[in-house]
Amino acid sequence: MLSIEHLSLLILRLAFGGLMVWNHGLPKFRLLLEGIDSTPNLLLAVICELVCAGMITLGLLTRWVSVPLIFAMALGVYASMKSSLIETEVPILYLAVFAVLFLKGGGRWSLDHYVFKSRTKSGQW
C-alpha cells in the first residue's frame, strides 16, 4: 500500500474509533458504573463501543474487533430505518468505516503492524 493509504487508515481509525469511544462508549460505561442500568445489553454495548472501538483507535486486532462494531452498527441502521434519513445517517457512516477497516486492516501505523509483522510479509493479515 502507498503511504497515503496508511495515513488514510490512521485518520479513519483515530476519528471514528475515538468518536465511538468518546461519544458512545464512555457515557454507557458511566451508566454501568453508576448502577443506573446493568442489563446484559448495556454490558455488550460497553464492550463493543468502548473496548472494541478503543482497540480500533490503537490499531490492535483491527479486523477482529471491527466485526462486533459492524454488527452493532447494522443493528443501529435497522433500528433507525423507520426514522428519518438524518437519524440513520450516523450508523450508516460508522458501518461503512468499520467495514473498510475490516477489509483493509489497521495499516502500517497501527499496533497490528508492529505486533504481528513477523507473521506476514506485508504486516497485514
NUKOL-720204 format. One record per residue: residue number from 1; x, y, z of N, C-alpha, C, O in turn. Coordinates in nm, 4 decimals, always signed. Atoms other than C-alpha are relative to their C-alpha. Layout:
n, nX, nY, nZ, caX, caY, caZ, cX, cY, cZ, oX, oY, oZ
NUM, X, Y, Z, X, Y, Z, X, Y, Z, X, Y, Z
...
***
This chain:
n, nX, nY, nZ, caX, caY, caZ, cX, cY, cZ, oX, oY, oZ
1, +0.0836, -0.1190, +0.0000, +0.0000, +0.0000, +0.0000, +0.0874, +0.1244, +0.0000, +0.1979, +0.1247, +0.0543
2, -0.0712, -0.1266, -0.0004, +0.1089, +0.3533, -0.0595, -0.0079, +0.0637, +0.1370, -0.0947, +0.0296, +0.2172
3, -0.0036, -0.0670, -0.1290, +0.1945, +0.5758, +0.2332, -0.1289, +0.0783, +0.0270, -0.1733, +0.0877, +0.1415
4, +0.1237, -0.0765, -0.0179, -0.1179, +0.7865, +0.1725, -0.1142, -0.0904, +0.0464, -0.2033, -0.0458, +0.1186
5, +0.1019, +0.0949, -0.0452, -0.3313, +0.4744, +0.2226, +0.0153, -0.0296, +0.1489, -0.0842, -0.0408, +0.2205
6, -0.0241, +0.0232, -0.1427, -0.1696, +0.4091, +0.5604, -0.0439, +0.1207, +0.0819, -0.1024, +0.1063, +0.1892
7, +0.0436, -0.1217, -0.0675, -0.2285, +0.7694, +0.6583, -0.1527, +0.0078, +0.0041, -0.2104, +0.0478, +0.1052
8, +0.1471, -0.0003, +0.0056, -0.5923, +0.7399, +0.5488, -0.0586, -0.0962, +0.1021, -0.1557, -0.0627, +0.1699
9, +0.0483, +0.0971, -0.0981, -0.6421, +0.4283, +0.7607, +0.0217, +0.0504, +0.1423, -0.0628, +0.0296, +0.2293
10, -0.0255, -0.0579, -0.1318, -0.4817, +0.6029, +1.0585, -0.1037, +0.1062, +0.0338, -0.1552, +0.1094, +0.1456
11, +0.0996, -0.1057, -0.0234, -0.7156, +0.9011, +1.0205, -0.1369, -0.0613, +0.0271, -0.2066, -0.0177, +0.1188
12, +0.1287, +0.0670, -0.0235, -1.0207, +0.6729, +0.9933, -0.0046, -0.0637, +0.1381, -0.1034, -0.0497, +0.2102
13, -0.0032, +0.0657, -0.1303, -0.9146, +0.4731, +1.2987, -0.0088, +0.1000, +0.1138, -0.0872, +0.0817, +0.2069
14, -0.0010, -0.0987, -0.1076, -0.8426, +0.7771, +1.5131, -0.1316, +0.0768, +0.0089, -0.1835, +0.0993, +0.1183
15, +0.1225, -0.0806, -0.0008, -1.1501, +0.9744, +1.4088, -0.1211, -0.0825, +0.0418, -0.1905, -0.0470, +0.1371
16, +0.1219, +0.0756, -0.0272, -1.4187, +0.7069, +1.4076, +0.0114, -0.0864, +0.1247, -0.0861, -0.1008, +0.1986
17, -0.0191, +0.0754, -0.1234, -1.2723, +0.4880, +1.6803, -0.0063, +0.0912, +0.1212, -0.0707, +0.0593, +0.2212
18, +0.0014, -0.0952, -0.1108, -1.2120, +0.7889, +1.9023, -0.1376, +0.0574, +0.0269, -0.1777, +0.0703, +0.1425
19, +0.1357, -0.0515, -0.0185, -1.5582, +0.9323, +1.8427, -0.0923, -0.1047, +0.0593, -0.1775, -0.0728, +0.1423
20, +0.0834, +0.1065, -0.0555, -1.7179, +0.5972, +1.9160, +0.0277, -0.0164, +0.1499, -0.0652, -0.0309, +0.2294
21, -0.0352, +0.0107, -0.1426, -1.5291, +0.5726, +2.2458, -0.0536, +0.1192, +0.0766, -0.1201, +0.1019, +0.1788
22, +0.0330, -0.1219, -0.0741, -1.5883, +0.9342, +2.3494, -0.1506, +0.0259, +0.0073, -0.2033, +0.0569, +0.1142
23, +0.1418, -0.0366, +0.0049, -1.9494, +0.9841, +2.2390, -0.0952, -0.1126, +0.0370, -0.2092, -0.0863, +0.0755
24, +0.0917, +0.1111, -0.0227, -2.0922, +0.6356, +2.2880, +0.0477, -0.0937, +0.1106, -0.0307, -0.1307, +0.1980
25, -0.0512, +0.0974, -0.0966, -1.8670, +0.4061, +2.4925, +0.0106, +0.0536, +0.1412, -0.0355, -0.0108, +0.2355
26, -0.0179, -0.0559, -0.1349, -1.7783, +0.6329, +2.7848, -0.1311, +0.0335, +0.0701, -0.1446, +0.0025, +0.1885
27, +0.1278, -0.0238, -0.0699, -2.1353, +0.7524, +2.8575, -0.0682, -0.1295, +0.0442, -0.1269, -0.1343, +0.1523
28, +0.0604, +0.1281, -0.0392, -2.2569, +0.3915, +2.8601, +0.0783, -0.0643, +0.1138, +0.0198, -0.1272, +0.2020
29, -0.0829, +0.0527, -0.1083, -1.9641, +0.2902, +3.0805, -0.0330, +0.0705, +0.1320, -0.0368, +0.0065, +0.2372
30, +0.0399, -0.0730, -0.1210, -2.0606, +0.5644, +3.3283, -0.1332, -0.0509, +0.0539, -0.1500, -0.0658, +0.1749
31, +0.1280, +0.0568, -0.0439, -2.4170, +0.4299, +3.3358, +0.0206, -0.1338, +0.0689, -0.0439, -0.1637, +0.1694
32, -0.0282, +0.1306, -0.0585, -2.2793, +0.0868, +3.4091, +0.0648, +0.0144, +0.1376, +0.0291, -0.0578, +0.2307
33, -0.0673, -0.0205, -0.1280, -2.0525, +0.2144, +3.6881, -0.0930, +0.0565, +0.1066, -0.0834, +0.0194, +0.2236
34, +0.0920, -0.0605, -0.0953, -2.3271, +0.4207, +3.8500, -0.1125, -0.0936, +0.0396, -0.1885, -0.0641, +0.1318
35, +0.1033, +0.0968, -0.0317, -2.5540, +0.1194, +3.8536, -0.1382, +0.0408, -0.0454, -0.2372, -0.0195, -0.0038
36, +0.1299, -0.0450, +0.0500, -2.8308, +0.3068, +3.6734, -0.0629, -0.1082, -0.0864, -0.1833, -0.1330, -0.0795
37, +0.0488, +0.1058, +0.0878, -2.8607, +0.0300, +3.4194, +0.1072, -0.1079, -0.0046, +0.2231, -0.0792, -0.0346
38, -0.0992, +0.1076, +0.0015, -2.6914, -0.3062, +3.4421, -0.0497, -0.1201, -0.0811, -0.0219, -0.2352, -0.0473
39, +0.0509, +0.1079, +0.0842, -2.8650, -0.5057, +3.1708, +0.1130, -0.0606, -0.0824, +0.2143, +0.0047, -0.1071
40, -0.1025, +0.0613, +0.0863, -2.6669, -0.7512, +2.9601, +0.0203, +0.0771, -0.1305, +0.1311, +0.0803, -0.1841
41, -0.0144, -0.0786, +0.1226, -2.7386, -0.5335, +2.6558, +0.0951, +0.1166, +0.0199, +0.1751, +0.1476, -0.0685
42, -0.0898, -0.1119, -0.0278, -2.5617, -0.2399, +2.8191, +0.1432, -0.0490, +0.0127, +0.2355, +0.0162, -0.0363
43, -0.1342, +0.0550, -0.0132, -2.2647, -0.4571, +2.9097, +0.0595, -0.0322, -0.1371, +0.1763, -0.0028, -0.1625
44, -0.0477, +0.0287, +0.1356, -2.2373, -0.5781, +2.5488, +0.0296, +0.1281, -0.0770, +0.1267, +0.1344, -0.1525
45, -0.0237, -0.1280, +0.0673, -2.2672, -0.2201, +2.4233, +0.1287, +0.0634, +0.0497, +0.2038, +0.1202, -0.0297
46, -0.1238, -0.0568, -0.0555, -1.9879, -0.1083, +2.6578, +0.1208, -0.0737, -0.0560, +0.2195, -0.0113, -0.0949
47, -0.1120, +0.0773, +0.0551, -1.7628, -0.3910, +2.5428, +0.0236, +0.0385, -0.1454, +0.1374, +0.0576, -0.1883
48, -0.0105, -0.0307, +0.1424, -1.8371, -0.3109, +2.1806, +0.0483, +0.1433, -0.0231, +0.1448, +0.1658, -0.0961
49, -0.0252, -0.1412, +0.0307, -1.8308, +0.0695, +2.1891, +0.1173, +0.0593, +0.0769, +0.1709, +0.1624, +0.0363
50, -0.1143, -0.0517, -0.0750, -1.5583, +0.1188, +2.4495, +0.1244, -0.0837, -0.0281, +0.2270, -0.0300, -0.0698
51, -0.1173, +0.0858, +0.0141, -1.3249, -0.1798, +2.4295, +0.0377, -0.0193, -0.1472, +0.1517, +0.0058, -0.1861
52, -0.0311, +0.0255, +0.1413, -1.3516, -0.2691, +2.0599, +0.0384, +0.1285, -0.0733, +0.1339, +0.1299, -0.1509
53, -0.0327, -0.1273, +0.0655, -1.3545, +0.0938, +1.9457, +0.1349, +0.0537, +0.0490, +0.2094, +0.1139, -0.0283
54, -0.1314, -0.0405, -0.0505, -1.0570, +0.1664, +2.1723, +0.1124, -0.0773, -0.0660, +0.2177, -0.0216, -0.0972
55, -0.1007, +0.0811, +0.0681, -0.8670, -0.1213, +2.0170, +0.0153, +0.0412, -0.1462, +0.1255, +0.0366, -0.2009
56, -0.0094, -0.0499, +0.1380, -0.9520, +0.0099, +1.6698, +0.0793, +0.1299, -0.0025, +0.1611, +0.1510, -0.0920
57, -0.0741, -0.1260, -0.0060, -0.8220, +0.3524, +1.7704, +0.1500, -0.0262, +0.0093, +0.2298, +0.0429, -0.0541
58, -0.1415, +0.0355, -0.0134, -0.4929, +0.1913, +1.8716, +0.0516, -0.0823, -0.1177, +0.1724, -0.0918, -0.1396
59, -0.0404, +0.0856, +0.1112, -0.4917, -0.0351, +1.5684, +0.0398, -0.1386, +0.0467, +0.1263, -0.2018, -0.0140
60, -0.0315, +0.1309, -0.0543, -0.4823, -0.3532, +1.7766, -0.1101, -0.0986, -0.0354, -0.2257, -0.0778, +0.0012
61, +0.0967, +0.1003, +0.0465, -0.6552, -0.6585, +1.6245, -0.1143, +0.0659, -0.0771, -0.2312, +0.0328, -0.0574
62, +0.0968, -0.0852, +0.0677, -0.8315, -0.4154, +1.3933, -0.1076, -0.0790, -0.0726, -0.2262, -0.0487, -0.0592
63, +0.1004, +0.0757, +0.0763, -1.0009, -0.6678, +1.1700, -0.0926, -0.0788, +0.0916, -0.2134, -0.0834, +0.0681
64, +0.0827, +0.0795, -0.0910, -1.1225, -0.8865, +1.4541, -0.0994, +0.0863, +0.0768, -0.2170, +0.0512, +0.0867
65, +0.0896, -0.0808, -0.0837, -1.2657, -0.6072, +1.6691, -0.0938, +0.0873, -0.0819, -0.1864, +0.1468, -0.0266
66, +0.0949, -0.0745, +0.0814, -1.4323, -0.4366, +1.3755, -0.1283, -0.0796, -0.0237, -0.2322, -0.0207, -0.0534
67, +0.1183, +0.0834, +0.0241, -1.6735, -0.7319, +1.3401, -0.1134, +0.0307, +0.0983, -0.2266, +0.0499, +0.0537
68, +0.1102, -0.0364, -0.0898, -1.8724, -0.6590, +1.6612, -0.0542, +0.1402, -0.0259, -0.1737, +0.1649, -0.0100
69, +0.0460, -0.1363, +0.0289, -1.8855, -0.2916, +1.5667, -0.0831, +0.0039, -0.1278, -0.1808, +0.0784, -0.1354
70, +0.0801, +0.0083, +0.1220, -2.0120, -0.3738, +1.2181, -0.1381, -0.0556, +0.0333, -0.2396, -0.0043, -0.0140
71, +0.1274, +0.0591, -0.0405, -2.2806, -0.5921, +1.3724, -0.0853, +0.1005, +0.0779, -0.2052, +0.1130, +0.0530
72, +0.0733, -0.0992, -0.0798, -2.3770, -0.3208, +1.6247, -0.0526, +0.1134, -0.0869, -0.1646, +0.1601, -0.0666
73, +0.0458, -0.1084, +0.0863, -2.3963, -0.0547, +1.3557, -0.1076, -0.0482, -0.0973, -0.1972, +0.0282, -0.1330
74, +0.1072, +0.0545, +0.0837, -2.6031, -0.2825, +1.1320, -0.1312, -0.0044, +0.0778, -0.2375, +0.0247, +0.0229
75, +0.1196, -0.0046, -0.0848, -2.8463, -0.3188, +1.4224, -0.0494, +0.1434, +0.0171, -0.1699, +0.1688, +0.0185
76, +0.0376, -0.1413, -0.0109, -2.8394, +0.0592, +1.4634, -0.0679, +0.0514, -0.1251, -0.1639, +0.1280, -0.1166
77, +0.0642, -0.0387, +0.1264, -2.9232, +0.1084, +1.0963, -0.1398, -0.0581, -0.0066, -0.2350, +0.0109, -0.0429
78, +0.1310, +0.0650, +0.0044, -3.2059, -0.1417, +1.1205, -0.0986, +0.0661, +0.0974, -0.2149, +0.0881, +0.0635
79, +0.0877, -0.0604, -0.1002, -3.3449, +0.0159, +1.4384, -0.0442, +0.1405, -0.0380, -0.1530, +0.1838, -0.0001
80, +0.0340, -0.1384, +0.0342, -3.3395, +0.3662, +1.2916, -0.0595, +0.0138, -0.1404, -0.0810, +0.1259, -0.1865
81, +0.0518, -0.0085, +0.1365, -3.4775, +0.2789, +0.9468, -0.1398, +0.0601, -0.0061, -0.1765, +0.1204, -0.1069
82, +0.1341, -0.0567, -0.0004, -3.8290, +0.3803, +1.0460, +0.0026, +0.1499, +0.0258, -0.0970, +0.2190, +0.0045
83, -0.0167, -0.1437, -0.0232, -3.6963, +0.7235, +1.1407, +0.0416, +0.0677, -0.1303, +0.0397, +0.0070, -0.2374
84, -0.0439, -0.0745, +0.1183, -3.5742, +0.9893, +0.9038, +0.1406, -0.0432, -0.0405, +0.2113, -0.1090, +0.0359
85, -0.1330, +0.0323, +0.0496, -3.2621, +0.9512, +0.6944, +0.1084, +0.0682, +0.0834, +0.2196, +0.0168, +0.0953
86, -0.0959, -0.0720, -0.0840, -3.0899, +1.2054, +0.9186, +0.0414, -0.0860, +0.1194, +0.1593, -0.0895, +0.1548
87, -0.0315, +0.0837, -0.1153, -3.1121, +0.9664, +1.2156, +0.0694, -0.1296, -0.0409, +0.1400, -0.1898, +0.0400
88, -0.0621, +0.1223, +0.0491, -2.9993, +0.6720, +1.0041, +0.1408, +0.0265, -0.0539, +0.2201, -0.0663, -0.0699
89, -0.1266, -0.0365, +0.0638, -2.7022, +0.8591, +0.8592, +0.1218, -0.0379, +0.0841, +0.2180, -0.0932, +0.0309
90, -0.1168, +0.0255, -0.0849, -2.4658, +0.8243, +1.1575, +0.0335, -0.1493, +0.0087, +0.1495, -0.1858, -0.0107
91, -0.0366, +0.1422, -0.0011, -2.4927, +0.4452, +1.1957, +0.0481, -0.0507, -0.1354, +0.1334, -0.1393, -0.1409
92, -0.0463, +0.0408, +0.1332, -2.4511, +0.4080, +0.8181, +0.1461, +0.0410, -0.0201, +0.2255, -0.0361, -0.0739
93, -0.1389, -0.0453, +0.0127, -2.1311, +0.6144, +0.8282, +0.0949, -0.0871, +0.0815, +0.1988, -0.1302, +0.0314
94, -0.0828, +0.0871, -0.0831, -1.9892, +0.4141, +1.1194, +0.0114, -0.1392, -0.0621, +0.1199, -0.1972, -0.0653
95, +0.0005, +0.1320, +0.0627, -2.0892, +0.0898, +0.9457, +0.0955, -0.0030, -0.1190, +0.1729, -0.0975, -0.1338
96, -0.0863, -0.0050, +0.1175, -1.9121, +0.1930, +0.6257, +0.1477, +0.0058, +0.0390, +0.2304, -0.0646, -0.0188
97, -0.1405, -0.0137, -0.0407, -1.5917, +0.2959, +0.8027, +0.0514, -0.1287, +0.0641, +0.1622, -0.1729, +0.0339
98, -0.0456, +0.1236, -0.0637, -1.5741, -0.0163, +1.0184, +0.0092, -0.1140, -0.1009, +0.0921, -0.2036, -0.0845
99, -0.0109, +0.0997, +0.1063, -1.6367, -0.2288, +0.7077, +0.1302, +0.0194, -0.0786, +0.1966, -0.0779, -0.1141
100, -0.1272, -0.0281, +0.0686, -1.3435, -0.0562, +0.5337, +0.1172, -0.0467, +0.0851, +0.2115, -0.1066, +0.0335
101, -0.1085, +0.0434, -0.0882, -1.1231, -0.1191, +0.8378, +0.0064, -0.1522, +0.0088, +0.1148, -0.2088, +0.0233
102, -0.0004, +0.1463, +0.0027, -1.2305, -0.4838, +0.8354, +0.0690, -0.0511, -0.1265, +0.1472, -0.1460, -0.1211
103, -0.0564, +0.0446, +0.1271, -1.1342, -0.5170, +0.4699, +0.1474, +0.0358, -0.0152, +0.2250, -0.0441, -0.0675
104, -0.1366, -0.0483, +0.0220, -0.8108, -0.3148, +0.4772, +0.0944, -0.0269, +0.1161, +0.2157, -0.0336, +0.0963
105, -0.0860, +0.0156, -0.1169, -0.6833, -0.3728, +0.8306, +0.0395, +0.1355, +0.0552, -0.0105, +0.2390, +0.0110
106, -0.0392, -0.1225, -0.0685, -0.5149, -0.1163, +1.0507, +0.1024, +0.0843, -0.0721, +0.1189, +0.2022, -0.0407
107, -0.1034, -0.0742, +0.0712, -0.2403, -0.0156, +0.8116, +0.1349, -0.0106, +0.0692, +0.1480, -0.0755, +0.1730
108, -0.1359, +0.0058, -0.0526, +0.1293, +0.0319, +0.8755, +0.0134, +0.0729, +0.1328, +0.0940, +0.0332, +0.2169
109, -0.0110, -0.0786, -0.1227, +0.0767, +0.2887, +1.1511, -0.1025, -0.0476, +0.1019, -0.1900, +0.0276, +0.1447
110, +0.0897, +0.0602, -0.0973, -0.1025, +0.0546, +1.3880, +0.0793, -0.0984, +0.0848, +0.1892, -0.1398, +0.0476
111, -0.0659, +0.1009, -0.0830, -0.0140, -0.1816, +1.6696, +0.0006, -0.1363, -0.0690, +0.0909, -0.2169, -0.0462
112, +0.0025, +0.1249, +0.0761, -0.1146, -0.4686, +1.4414, +0.1292, -0.0184, -0.0782, +0.1885, -0.1263, -0.0792
113, -0.1193, +0.0078, +0.0845, +0.1756, -0.3889, +1.2143, +0.1232, -0.0352, +0.0832, +0.2049, -0.1173, +0.0416
114, -0.1193, +0.0222, -0.0811, +0.4315, -0.3852, +1.4946, -0.0052, -0.1299, +0.0784, +0.0987, -0.1919, +0.1013
115, +0.0116, +0.1228, -0.0783, +0.2967, -0.6803, +1.6928, +0.0037, -0.1234, -0.0887, +0.0670, -0.2230, -0.0538
116, +0.0175, +0.1191, +0.0822, +0.2156, -0.9168, +1.4074, +0.0781, +0.0035, -0.1313, +0.0541, -0.0809, -0.2176
117, -0.0671, -0.0097, +0.1303, +0.4526, -0.8100, +1.1277, +0.0868, -0.1207, -0.0312, +0.1163, -0.1460, -0.1480
118, -0.0821, +0.1184, +0.0270, +0.6625, -1.1230, +1.1688, -0.0835, -0.1146, -0.0561, -0.0279, -0.2101, -0.1105
119, +0.0860, +0.1076, +0.0469, +0.3591, -1.3373, +1.0781, -0.0318, +0.0104, -0.1487, -0.0622, -0.0902, -0.2129
120, +0.0295, -0.0171, +0.1415, +0.3044, -1.1898, +0.7333, +0.1093, +0.0839, -0.0645, +0.1870, +0.1505, +0.0038
121, -0.1020, -0.0754, +0.0718, +0.5202, -1.0348, +0.4661, -0.0254, +0.1498, +0.0049, +0.0678, +0.2283, +0.0225
122, +0.0298, -0.1421, +0.0114, +0.3383, -0.7026, +0.4439, -0.0449, +0.0633, +0.1313, -0.0687, +0.1840, +0.1357
123, +0.0474, -0.0557, -0.1255, +0.2339, -0.6618, +0.8076, -0.1510, +0.0059, +0.0091, -0.2050, +0.0544, +0.1086
124, +0.1458, +0.0033, +0.0009, -0.1323, -0.7079, +0.7136, -0.0429, -0.1443, +0.0146, +0.0328, -0.2354, -0.0191
125, +0.0503, +0.1377, -0.0145, -0.3462, -1.0118, +0.7927, -0.0372, -0.0512, -0.1334, -0.0821, -0.1652, -0.1455
***
